[in-house]
């Protein structure tokens, strides 16, 4: 990847995308162009900080806008495109699936076509080194029983929610563009991410925020659903490793190796909050079991053996260390949370 100099990151103002952009700017010499629609979950705090670098550009754009996306790609002339732009909240996909189809399926289609048209005009080493990298999710594989082995990259797709179905559809498009047109692609699946700057509707920041405000901590069903938790910086490091050294046409699982029930992780959060911000009573007392989500998968798990064997990556942040870092950040950034919930986040 010696020719890799210019990278487009879509969704670069979102939770994972913003951390990726910052990491690339601080640890590489790459020039980065961030494309983000700046929806409710995307903030321009990345843009406001990264503009200090002459290697960073930001364009507010919808990845479904073919003319705009083609214009940006042809102007910037990227060596790689990393697609992180997506609607990702399962509950929102259940109540309003249409926007998920538009962004996750049609948006990916538009990016693929714009990338293909651009790539087909390249020559020599620029053509050989170009990569389209799609970021997917463990949810495309659907529900796993408690005793089943973790899913490998070649596992059968079995999505349950409109969100995971649209992400699965996007993955199929990416693989089809590789098989049919020869577009150089890579793809990775990841488990549940957490860490600073995650939008407060997601499980961990929601529970932290509700706890310190004295609100109930709503837990779906009996809380026995199992998830594997991955600290966001570990995910970002894996993305960079795959981008630089992963094989064209291959998929890679990125796991935290921290399988735990929702009730267990909520108890951990409450115990840590009891230590870090003591209240009169334990935060555990605020847990309330609520009606389960429709079609709620019981377990997700990924086998990341391929990534560890081939690229030498493994997560560096333990679950308890990551939870402490995350809680500490949210306790110190209540203004950010307030502004995010009011869709006003535009700076640190």
N, C-alpha and C positions, 0 to 999 in steps of 0.2 A: 504493500500500500504506500510505496514511496511517493506516488503522484498525488496522494490525498492532501489537498490544501484547503478546499472550500466545501463547506458542509451546510446544507439546508436542514434545519430542524423544524418540523411542523408541530404545533402544540407546545412551543417552547416557552410559553408564559404559564403553562399549567404546573401542577405539582412536581411531576417527574421531569418534564421537559425543562423547567427552569433550573433544576439542579444539574441537569445534563449540560445545558448551555454554560452555566457558571464553571463547571468542572472543565469543559473543553477550553474555555478561554483562559483559565488559570493554569492549566497543565500542558497545553499544546500551543503550537503556533498557527493552528487552523483559523481561517476566517469563517465566521458563523453568520448565517442569515436565519432569523427566527420569523416564521410565519405563524400567526395566531389570530383567531377570530375575536379573542377577548370576550368570551361568553361569561356567564356568572362565575364559573369555576376557574377562569383564566385571568390572571392579573398581570399588570405591566411592571411589577416590581423588578423583574429580571431586566426589562428594557431600561428602567430608570437607573439601575446600577451599572449595567454592562455598556451603556453608551460611552463610558469613560474609555473604552477600548476602541481603537480605530479598526479592530478586526471584527466588529459586531455591527450588524444591521438588523432592523426590525421592520416588518411589514404587517400591518393589520389586514388580513384577508381570510376569506372562507375557502377551504380547500375544495369545495364543490364548484367554485367559480373557475371554469376551464380557461377562459380568456386571461383572467388575472394570474392564475397559477402558471400558465405557459409563459406569460410575459415575464414574471419574476424569475422563473427557471432559466429562460434564455438570456436574461440580463445578467444574472449572477454567475451562471456557468458552473454549477456545482460538480464536485467529484463524487459526492454521496448525498443521498436524501434519507433522513431518518424520520419515519412517520409515527409521531406520538399523538397527533390530533385525533381526539375521539370523545364522544359522549360516553360516560363510563359509570353512571350511578344506576344500579339495578332498579331501585324503587322508582326512579324517574322513568326508566324504560318501560316499566309496567303501566304507569299511569299515562304516559305519552310517548309511544314508541316511534312515531313518525320521524322526529328529529334524529333519532338514532339510525334509522335507515338512511336518511339523507347524508349525515356526516360520516358514519362508519362504513357504509357501503358505497354510496355515490361519491363521497369525498375521496375514498381510496381509489375508486375507479378513475376519477379525474386525475389524481396524482400519478397513477400508473401510466395513463395515456400520455400525459404531459412529459413524464420522465422518459417513456419509450420514444416519443417523437424527438426529444432532445438527444437521447443516447444514440439513436440511429444515425444522427448527423455527425457524431464524434468519430475521430480517426486515431489510429495508433494506440499509444499507451493510455491516452485519455479515455478511449472507448473500453479498453481492456480493464481499467481500474475502477470504472464507475460502479456504484452499488446503490440499490434501493433496499432499505432496511425497514421492515415492518415490525412494530412492537405489538404483540398480542397478549393474551391473558390465559391463565389456567382454566378460566371458566368455560372456554370453548369445548373442553373435554367433558363437562358435565359432572354429575354426581358420582362419587366413589364410595363404596361400602367401607366400613371402618377397618376391615381386615385386608382390603385389596392392596396390592403393591402400588406405589406411586406411579403416576402416568409417565410414560416415555414419549419422546417427540413424535413417534409414529403412531401414537394411540388414536383410537376412533373418536371422531368429533361427535359430541352429543349435547349440544347447548340446551339450556333450560329456559333462560329468560330472553326477552327481546334484545337486551344488551349483548349477551353472549352469542346469540344467534347472528347479530349483525357483525360482531367481531369475527366469528367463524366464516361468515360470507366474505369478509374482507381478506382473510387468510387464503381462502380458495381462489380469489381473484389474483392475489400475489403469486401463488404457485402456478396458476394458469398462464400468467404473463411470462413467467420463467419458462414453462414447458412449451408454450406456443410461439412466443416471440423471441425467446432467448434473453429477455431482460435480466441482467444479473441481480439477483435478490438474495436477501438473508431474512430470517424471521426468528423471533424469540418469544417465548411464553414466560410470564412471571407470576409469582404468587402475590398475595396481598401486600401492598406497599404501605409503609407508614413513616412518619417523620415530620419535621418542621414544614410549615407552609401548606399542609394538606387542607383542602377545603373543609370547613367545619361540619358538613353533612355526613362525612365519612365516619366510620365506626369509632376509631380511637379518638380523633379530635372532638367528635360529638360527645362522647362520654366524659372526656376531660372537661369540656366547656360546661356541660350540664351539671357535672358534679360540683364545680366550684361556684356555680350559680344557685345551688340548692335545689335543682330540678331533679325529676325522676330520671333514672338511667334505664331507658326502655330496651329490653332484650327480647328478641323474637323467640317465640315458642318456649322450649325449656332450656335454651342456651347451649344445647349439646352439639351444635354444628361445629365442625372442625375446619380450621383454616391454618395455612402456613404463612407466617409473617416475615417479611423481608424489609430491612431498613433501606430507605430510599437511596442512600449513598452507595450501598452495596449493589443495588440494581444499576445505578449509573455506571459504576466501575465495570460491571458485566457488559453493559451495552457498548462501552468504549472498547473493551476487549474483543467482543464479537465483531464490531465494526472494523477493527484493525486487523484481526487475525482469523476471524471465522471464515468458513468455506462458502463459496457461492453455491446457492441452491440448497443450503442446509438450514435446519431449524435447531434451536438450542433452548433448553429449559433453564430458567433462573429461579432457584429456590432459596428460601431462608433456612430450611431444615428446622423449623420451629412449629411443628404441628401442635395445635392447642385448641380447646373448645372456646367458643365465644364467652361462656360463663367464666372459664378459668382466666382468660386474659382480662376480662372486666374485673375480676377479683384482684388480679395483680395490679391493675391501674388504681383501684381503690386503696389497696394497702400502701402503694407508693405515694399516693396523694395524702394518705393519713400521715405519712412521714414528712412529706415535703411542704404540705399546707394543712396542718392539723385543724380539725373542726371539733365542735363539741361532741359529735357522734361520728362513728365511722361512716365513710362514704358508701360502704357496702349496704347500709340501710336504705339507700336511695334506689337500689336495683328494683325494677318492676318488670315482671314478665308480661309480655303483650302478645296479641294474636300473631301467629307466624305469617311470614311473607308467602304469597302464593308461589308454589313451585320451588320452594327454598331448597337448594342443594344441601346435603348433609356434610359433604366433605370434598375438599379439593386438595390435591397433593401432586407435586412434580418430582420426578427423578432427575437430578442435575448432574448425574455421573458423566455424561458426555461432555458437558462444559468443563467440568473439573479435569477430566482426563486429557482432553484435546487442547484446552487453553489455559489450564492451571488456575482457573478462577475458583474462589470459594468465599462465602460471606465472612466478613471480618467483625461485624457488630453483633454481639449476642442479644437475645431478646430483652433481657432485663436491662442491659446497658442502653439499648435503643429506646426502651420505654422511658427510662429516666431522662435521657436527652430530650425526648419528645415532650414529656410533661414539663420539664424545665423551660423549654422554649415557649410552650403555650401559656405557661404562667407569666412569663415575662412579656408576652405580646398580645395582651387582651385588646389593645386598640386595633391591631391587625385583624383579629377575629371579628370584632364589631364592624369594621369597615368591609371585610369580606362578605359578611352576611348582608350588608346593605349594598353590596356590589360597588364599593367605592375604593377598593384596595388599589393604590397606585404608588406605593413607596414603602420603604421599610421604616 
